[in-house]
């Protein structure tokens, strides 16, 4: 068993922003309790100034346990990255412990709040994960958050290449990702990866009137991870996650439902629109796949002009199965706000047998950035609560980062929306932004993104594609289908819990 104290965002300075008494309370408690080592995930200082580093060096010595410190965006202000190495230690490194390894990575960009694990550091991280692939426990630590966080206002400063980093960690069976940055404590299970954000240990800038806190992380010999968010008020919030084993599932019972998921058809006169590919997909759907429902996750047209919508309707009407659609950001350009509802109607919640399909319209006029909004979240929450059966929420914008797509806060309230979806027990979320297929389970919510089905300017090495999602009594299986050849690639298999799991 390994026990870790996780602190972050001390923001040590001579100014009133720093709460020295809070830091002393936490450091004394850490020294008193049984921890194998301590991880500080950045923003040690407030402005990266020399006098702050001099004080930080003194304050950090109060922790009398092995200590790993990761640089944060405040630490690299004013060329503070040079001072970090002088007063604290290396910006990137490896700490080995019994049965495991901790790899920390500098995710900062000088003088910006945004984060990035760039090409060279990404390759270094990949090499280290391969080098220590035999370790039972693999921990990666960086300053910036990996998945959107609730209660942070507008979602921003997630790693620019968060999707690539998340994919890398999942592929290498990383146990734990530790980070800070947004001053919000939070724990998510993403497949078998436990993503742990720390709140701020000793800074006055907390969210929603919260208090200072730190995390206690315990990894047991059976792989179970326990995380306790411990606030200075004495309040504790616990989360527990155990890896899913075995990984191989066999469907039991008859298939309940089949969904074909499309996105980014981008119908237009432009050379980038692959008309023949889309015609082939329509034939595949009608002749071979025969789904119970086709869902289009937006960007039906390239630009919101009447000529494009007229052509899109021709394709849409050729699909013989029942169909649902939500608008994407390109659908809302020019006259799209008027034309989309005229040609396709306003998205509405639909029930089909044991399944309820809840649309969320996220695009905003003339921008790639989407939003659900506080009003929209309340409406969504009510619709989820009113649905007593299998709930499928579908929208255009992403709620988790997508590989090979730069994250720039495309859904500006993604953190609050993701928390709503997971806490309310939504079984399946379908999105369609970013031009690449990706699927992952966060907590008990399966999230599947569709790539571009017929637009040449995509980001998918598999080519133009769409997804087929089969729902069984005990599991969900998702395949990506290559739009030209019809070949398949498994996106994921997830076991269902609850009434449909057949008692398992």
LOTORPA-821836 format. One line per 10 residues: for each residue y, x, z of C-alpha. Coordinates in nm, 2 decimals. Last residue first. Layout:
BEGIN
Y/X/Z; ...
END
This chain:
BEGIN
-0.89/-2.44/-1.29; -0.91/-2.82/-1.23; -0.89/-2.90/-1.60; -0.58/-2.70/-1.65; -0.39/-3.00/-1.77; -0.32/-3.13/-1.42; -0.17/-2.81/-1.29; -0.19/-2.45/-1.41; -0.19/-2.34/-1.77; -0.33/-2.01/-1.89
-0.11/-1.82/-2.14; -0.21/-1.66/-2.47; 0.05/-1.46/-2.66; 0.21/-1.36/-2.99; -0.11/-1.32/-3.19; -0.04/-1.21/-3.55; -0.14/-1.42/-3.84; -0.16/-1.37/-4.22; -0.02/-1.65/-4.43; 0.08/-1.43/-4.72
0.44/-1.51/-4.77; 0.56/-1.66/-4.44; 0.36/-1.43/-4.21; 0.24/-1.65/-3.93; 0.32/-1.57/-3.57; 0.06/-1.71/-3.34; 0.10/-1.89/-3.00; -0.18/-2.00/-2.77; -0.12/-2.23/-2.47; -0.38/-2.29/-2.21
-0.60/-2.52/-2.00; -0.58/-2.86/-2.16; -0.50/-2.70/-2.50; -0.16/-2.65/-2.66; -0.15/-2.47/-3.00; 0.18/-2.31/-3.11; 0.22/-2.19/-3.47; 0.52/-1.97/-3.53; 0.72/-1.88/-3.84; 0.76/-1.57/-4.05
0.96/-1.35/-4.28; 0.85/-0.99/-4.24; 0.62/-0.84/-3.98; 0.87/-0.57/-3.91; 1.11/-0.84/-3.80; 1.49/-0.78/-3.79; 1.60/-1.04/-4.05; 1.84/-1.02/-4.34; 1.61/-1.16/-4.61; 1.63/-1.52/-4.48
1.32/-1.74/-4.53; 1.14/-1.80/-4.20; 1.35/-1.59/-3.97; 1.18/-1.51/-3.64; 1.09/-1.77/-3.38; 1.14/-1.72/-3.01; 0.88/-1.83/-2.75; 0.94/-1.88/-2.38; 0.65/-1.98/-2.15; 0.77/-2.10/-1.81
0.55/-2.02/-1.51; 0.76/-1.73/-1.38; 0.89/-1.59/-1.70; 0.63/-1.59/-1.97; 0.69/-1.40/-2.29; 0.70/-1.45/-2.67; 0.88/-1.27/-2.95; 0.95/-1.33/-3.31; 1.26/-1.16/-3.47; 1.57/-1.28/-3.64
1.79/-1.30/-3.34; 1.81/-1.67/-3.25; 1.53/-1.92/-3.26; 1.44/-2.06/-2.92; 1.14/-2.27/-2.79; 1.09/-2.32/-2.41; 0.75/-2.44/-2.28; 0.62/-2.55/-1.94; 0.95/-2.65/-1.77; 0.89/-2.61/-1.40
1.24/-2.71/-1.27; 1.28/-2.36/-1.12; 1.20/-2.19/-1.44; 1.43/-2.39/-1.67; 1.72/-2.40/-1.42; 1.69/-2.02/-1.36; 1.69/-1.96/-1.74; 2.00/-2.18/-1.78; 2.19/-2.01/-1.51; 2.12/-1.66/-1.65
2.17/-1.77/-2.01; 2.53/-1.89/-1.94; 2.69/-1.69/-2.22; 2.41/-1.75/-2.46; 2.46/-1.47/-2.71; 2.55/-1.23/-2.42; 2.57/-0.93/-2.64; 2.21/-0.82/-2.67; 2.14/-0.62/-2.98; 1.83/-0.74/-3.15
1.53/-0.52/-3.22; 1.33/-0.68/-2.94; 1.46/-1.02/-2.81; 1.63/-1.07/-2.47; 1.55/-1.38/-2.27; 1.74/-1.72/-2.28; 1.79/-1.70/-2.66; 2.01/-1.93/-2.86; 1.89/-2.21/-3.09; 1.75/-2.47/-2.85
1.42/-2.63/-2.76; 1.29/-2.76/-2.42; 0.92/-2.87/-2.41; 0.81/-3.06/-2.10; 0.45/-3.17/-2.04; 0.47/-3.50/-1.85; 0.69/-3.65/-1.59; 1.02/-3.62/-1.78; 1.31/-3.77/-1.58; 1.36/-3.44/-1.39
1.39/-3.25/-1.72; 1.64/-3.50/-1.85; 1.85/-3.48/-1.53; 1.85/-3.10/-1.54; 1.96/-3.10/-1.90; 2.25/-3.33/-1.83; 2.35/-3.11/-1.54; 2.32/-2.80/-1.75; 2.53/-2.96/-2.03; 2.82/-3.03/-1.78
2.80/-2.67/-1.65; 2.80/-2.53/-2.01; 2.51/-2.49/-2.25; 2.68/-2.20/-2.43; 2.63/-2.00/-2.75; 2.79/-1.69/-2.89; 2.75/-1.64/-3.27; 3.10/-1.78/-3.33; 3.27/-2.02/-3.57; 3.24/-2.34/-3.35
3.00/-2.32/-3.06; 2.63/-2.34/-3.08; 2.41/-2.45/-2.78; 2.27/-2.79/-2.85; 1.98/-2.85/-2.62; 1.68/-3.06/-2.73; 1.42/-3.20/-2.49; 1.07/-3.27/-2.62; 0.85/-3.47/-2.39; 0.47/-3.44/-2.42
0.18/-3.65/-2.30; 0.21/-3.90/-2.59; 0.51/-3.81/-2.80; 0.84/-3.84/-2.61; 1.17/-3.76/-2.78; 1.50/-3.64/-2.64; 1.78/-3.66/-2.89; 1.94/-3.43/-3.14; 2.23/-3.59/-3.32; 2.16/-3.69/-3.68
2.03/-3.48/-3.96; 2.26/-3.53/-4.26; 2.57/-3.67/-4.09; 2.50/-3.49/-3.77; 2.50/-3.16/-3.95; 2.79/-3.24/-4.18; 3.07/-3.30/-3.93; 3.02/-2.99/-3.71; 2.91/-2.80/-4.01; 3.24/-2.83/-4.20
3.32/-2.46/-4.17; 3.06/-2.30/-3.95; 2.84/-2.50/-3.72; 2.51/-2.46/-3.91; 2.56/-2.08/-3.88; 2.55/-2.11/-3.50; 2.22/-2.30/-3.49; 2.17/-2.68/-3.49; 1.87/-2.85/-3.33; 1.59/-3.00/-3.52
1.29/-3.23/-3.48; 1.02/-3.32/-3.73; 0.72/-3.55/-3.77; 0.48/-3.41/-4.03; 0.52/-3.45/-4.40; 0.76/-3.16/-4.47; 0.92/-3.24/-4.81; 1.21/-3.41/-4.64; 1.33/-3.09/-4.48; 1.32/-2.90/-4.81
1.54/-3.16/-4.99; 1.76/-3.19/-4.68; 1.84/-2.82/-4.70; 1.97/-2.85/-5.05; 2.22/-3.12/-4.96; 2.31/-2.92/-4.64; 2.39/-2.61/-4.85; 2.61/-2.80/-5.10; 2.80/-2.97/-4.82; 2.91/-2.66/-4.64
2.81/-2.53/-4.30; 2.71/-2.18/-4.40; 2.37/-2.01/-4.42; 2.18/-2.34/-4.36; 1.91/-2.44/-4.11; 2.04/-2.19/-3.86; 1.86/-2.38/-3.59; 1.54/-2.40/-3.39; 1.34/-2.61/-3.63; 1.05/-2.80/-3.46
0.76/-2.93/-3.67; 0.53/-3.18/-3.49; 0.16/-3.28/-3.48; 0.09/-2.99/-3.71; -0.12/-3.01/-4.04; -0.17/-2.64/-4.07; -0.34/-2.63/-4.41; -0.19/-2.85/-4.68; 0.14/-2.98/-4.53; 0.24/-2.67/-4.33
0.12/-2.42/-4.58; 0.30/-2.61/-4.86; 0.63/-2.61/-4.66; 0.58/-2.24/-4.60; 0.53/-2.16/-4.97; 0.85/-2.35/-5.06; 1.03/-2.14/-4.79; 0.91/-1.82/-4.95; 1.00/-1.94/-5.29; 1.36/-2.01/-5.18
1.42/-1.67/-5.03; 1.79/-1.69/-4.92; 1.94/-1.34/-4.93; 2.05/-1.39/-5.29; 2.30/-1.65/-5.18; 2.29/-2.01/-5.31; 2.21/-2.14/-4.96; 1.94/-2.24/-4.71; 1.95/-2.02/-4.40; 1.58/-2.09/-4.31
1.67/-1.93/-3.97; 1.41/-2.09/-3.75; 1.07/-2.26/-3.77; 0.82/-2.36/-3.50; 0.50/-2.54/-3.60; 0.37/-2.73/-3.30; 0.01/-2.83/-3.24; -0.10/-3.07/-2.96; -0.39/-3.15/-2.74; -0.66/-2.92/-2.87
-1.00/-3.05/-2.76; -1.15/-2.91/-2.44; -1.17/-2.56/-2.30; -1.00/-2.27/-2.46; -1.14/-1.93/-2.36; -0.91/-1.69/-2.17; -0.91/-1.31/-2.16; -0.66/-1.14/-1.93; -0.89/-1.15/-1.62; -0.68/-1.12/-1.41
-0.32/-1.23/-1.38; -0.12/-0.99/-1.17; -0.01/-1.12/-0.83; 0.35/-1.21/-0.75; 0.51/-1.30/-0.42; 0.87/-1.39/-0.35; 1.04/-1.40/-0.02; 1.39/-1.50/0.09; 1.52/-1.37/0.42; 1.82/-1.47/0.63
1.91/-1.22/0.90; 2.29/-1.25/0.84; 2.27/-0.91/0.68; 2.07/-1.05/0.40; 1.71/-0.95/0.33; 1.56/-1.03/-0.01; 1.19/-0.99/0.04; 0.97/-0.89/-0.25; 0.59/-0.89/-0.24; 0.39/-0.74/-0.53
0.02/-0.79/-0.56; -0.16/-0.51/-0.74; -0.48/-0.52/-0.53; -0.37/-0.21/-0.33; -0.05/-0.39/-0.22; 0.30/-0.33/-0.35; 0.57/-0.40/-0.10; 0.94/-0.43/-0.19; 1.21/-0.49/0.07; 1.54/-0.57/-0.09
1.90/-0.52/0.03; 2.18/-0.75/0.13; 2.55/-0.81/0.17; 2.67/-1.16/0.20; 2.71/-1.45/-0.05; 3.04/-1.63/-0.10; 2.95/-1.75/-0.44; 2.90/-1.39/-0.57; 2.98/-1.07/-0.36; 3.26/-0.83/-0.41
3.32/-0.69/-0.07; 3.08/-0.40/-0.13; 2.83/-0.27/0.11; 2.47/-0.34/0.00; 2.54/-0.53/-0.31; 2.26/-0.76/-0.44; 1.94/-0.61/-0.57; 1.77/-0.72/-0.89; 1.39/-0.71/-0.91; 1.19/-0.76/-1.23
0.82/-0.79/-1.15; 0.61/-0.72/-1.47; 0.28/-0.91/-1.50; 0.42/-1.17/-1.75; 0.79/-1.16/-1.65; 0.80/-1.23/-1.28; 1.15/-1.28/-1.17; 1.33/-1.18/-0.85; 1.70/-1.21/-0.78; 1.97/-1.05/-0.56
2.32/-1.09/-0.72; 2.57/-0.81/-0.71; 2.57/-0.78/-1.09; 2.48/-0.41/-1.12; 2.14/-0.38/-0.96; 1.81/-0.27/-1.10; 1.44/-0.22/-1.02; 1.16/-0.28/-1.27; 0.81/-0.31/-1.13; 0.45/-0.29/-1.23
0.48/-0.13/-1.58; 0.18/-0.23/-1.79; 0.28/0.00/-2.08; 0.33/-0.28/-2.34; 0.53/-0.48/-2.09; 0.77/-0.19/-2.02; 0.82/-0.12/-2.39; 0.88/-0.49/-2.47; 1.14/-0.52/-2.19; 1.31/-0.20/-2.32
1.32/-0.33/-2.67; 1.46/-0.67/-2.56; 1.72/-0.51/-2.33; 1.87/-0.30/-2.62; 2.23/-0.37/-2.53; 2.13/-0.37/-2.16; 2.28/-0.68/-1.99; 2.65/-0.63/-1.94; 2.73/-1.00/-2.01; 2.64/-1.35/-1.90
2.95/-1.54/-1.80; 2.96/-1.63/-1.43; 2.71/-1.43/-1.24; 2.53/-1.71/-1.05; 2.20/-1.67/-1.24; 2.08/-1.35/-1.40; 1.99/-1.28/-1.76; 1.69/-1.04/-1.81; 1.70/-0.66/-1.80; 1.97/-0.59/-1.55
2.17/-0.26/-1.56; 2.13/0.02/-1.31; 1.79/0.16/-1.40; 1.46/0.19/-1.23; 1.11/0.20/-1.37; 0.80/0.17/-1.15; 0.44/0.24/-1.25; 0.17/0.18/-0.99; -0.20/0.25/-1.08; -0.11/0.57/-1.25
-0.32/0.66/-1.56; -0.04/0.59/-1.80; 0.17/0.87/-1.64; 0.22/1.07/-1.96; 0.24/0.76/-2.17; 0.52/0.61/-1.95; 0.69/0.95/-1.96; 0.69/0.96/-2.34; 0.82/0.61/-2.36; 1.10/0.69/-2.12
1.19/1.00/-2.32; 1.19/0.80/-2.64; 1.42/0.55/-2.49; 1.64/0.83/-2.36; 1.67/0.97/-2.71; 1.74/0.63/-2.87; 1.98/0.49/-2.62; 1.90/0.31/-2.29; 2.22/0.10/-2.30; 2.45/-0.07/-2.05
2.78/-0.25/-2.06; 3.04/-0.20/-1.79; 3.22/0.06/-2.00; 3.40/0.38/-1.90; 3.10/0.60/-1.99; 2.80/0.41/-2.11; 2.54/0.37/-1.83; 2.16/0.32/-1.85; 2.06/0.64/-1.68; 1.69/0.62/-1.64
1.46/0.64/-1.33; 1.08/0.68/-1.35; 0.89/0.61/-1.03; 0.52/0.71/-1.03; 0.21/0.59/-0.86; -0.12/0.63/-0.68; 0.05/0.83/-0.40; 0.40/0.92/-0.50; 0.57/1.09/-0.79; 0.94/1.07/-0.86
1.06/1.12/-1.21; 1.41/1.18/-1.35; 1.73/1.08/-1.51; 2.09/1.13/-1.40; 1.99/1.42/-1.18; 2.13/1.46/-0.83; 2.39/1.35/-0.58; 2.69/1.57/-0.55; 2.68/1.79/-0.86; 2.48/1.55/-1.09
2.70/1.26/-0.99; 3.02/1.47/-1.04; 2.93/1.53/-1.40; 2.86/1.16/-1.45; 3.20/1.08/-1.29; 3.38/1.15/-1.62; 3.66/0.92/-1.50; 3.41/0.63/-1.46; 3.04/0.73/-1.46; 2.98/0.61/-1.10
3.12/0.27/-1.17; 2.86/0.21/-1.45; 2.58/0.30/-1.22; 2.38/0.62/-1.17; 2.03/0.60/-1.01; 1.95/0.75/-0.67; 1.60/0.83/-0.54; 1.57/0.88/-0.16; 1.29/1.01/0.06; 1.37/0.88/0.40
1.64/0.97/0.65; 1.92/0.76/0.51; 2.24/0.89/0.67; 2.25/1.16/0.41; 2.37/0.90/0.17; 2.69/0.86/0.36; 2.78/1.23/0.34; 2.72/1.26/-0.03; 2.90/0.93/-0.08; 3.21/1.07/0.10
3.23/1.37/-0.14; 3.15/1.14/-0.43; 3.44/0.92/-0.34; 3.68/1.21/-0.30; 3.57/1.33/-0.65; 3.63/1.00/-0.82; 3.36/0.79/-0.99; 3.56/0.47/-0.94; 3.37/0.27/-0.68; 3.09/0.50/-0.58
2.71/0.45/-0.54; 2.73/0.21/-0.83; 2.36/0.26/-0.89; 2.00/0.15/-0.83; 1.95/0.31/-0.48; 1.57/0.35/-0.43; 1.43/0.43/-0.08; 1.09/0.59/0.00; 0.76/0.52/0.19; 0.93/0.27/0.42
0.83/0.18/0.78; 1.14/0.04/0.95; 1.39/0.22/1.17; 1.54/0.44/0.90; 1.59/0.14/0.67; 1.74/-0.06/0.95; 1.99/0.22/1.02; 2.08/0.25/0.65; 2.13/-0.13/0.63; 2.36/-0.16/0.94
2.55/0.16/0.84; 2.61/0.02/0.49; 2.74/-0.30/0.63; 2.97/-0.12/0.87; 3.11/0.09/0.58; 3.23/-0.22/0.39; 3.39/-0.07/0.08; 3.65/-0.27/-0.11; 3.90/-0.18/0.16; 3.97/0.15/-0.01
3.84/0.50/0.08; 3.55/0.44/-0.16; 3.17/0.38/-0.16; 3.08/0.11/-0.40; 2.74/0.04/-0.23; 2.61/-0.12/-0.54; 2.23/-0.10/-0.47; 1.96/-0.09/-0.22; 1.58/-0.11/-0.26; 1.36/-0.02/0.04
1.01/0.05/-0.08; 0.67/0.00/0.08; 0.35/0.12/-0.09; 0.00/0.00/0.00
END
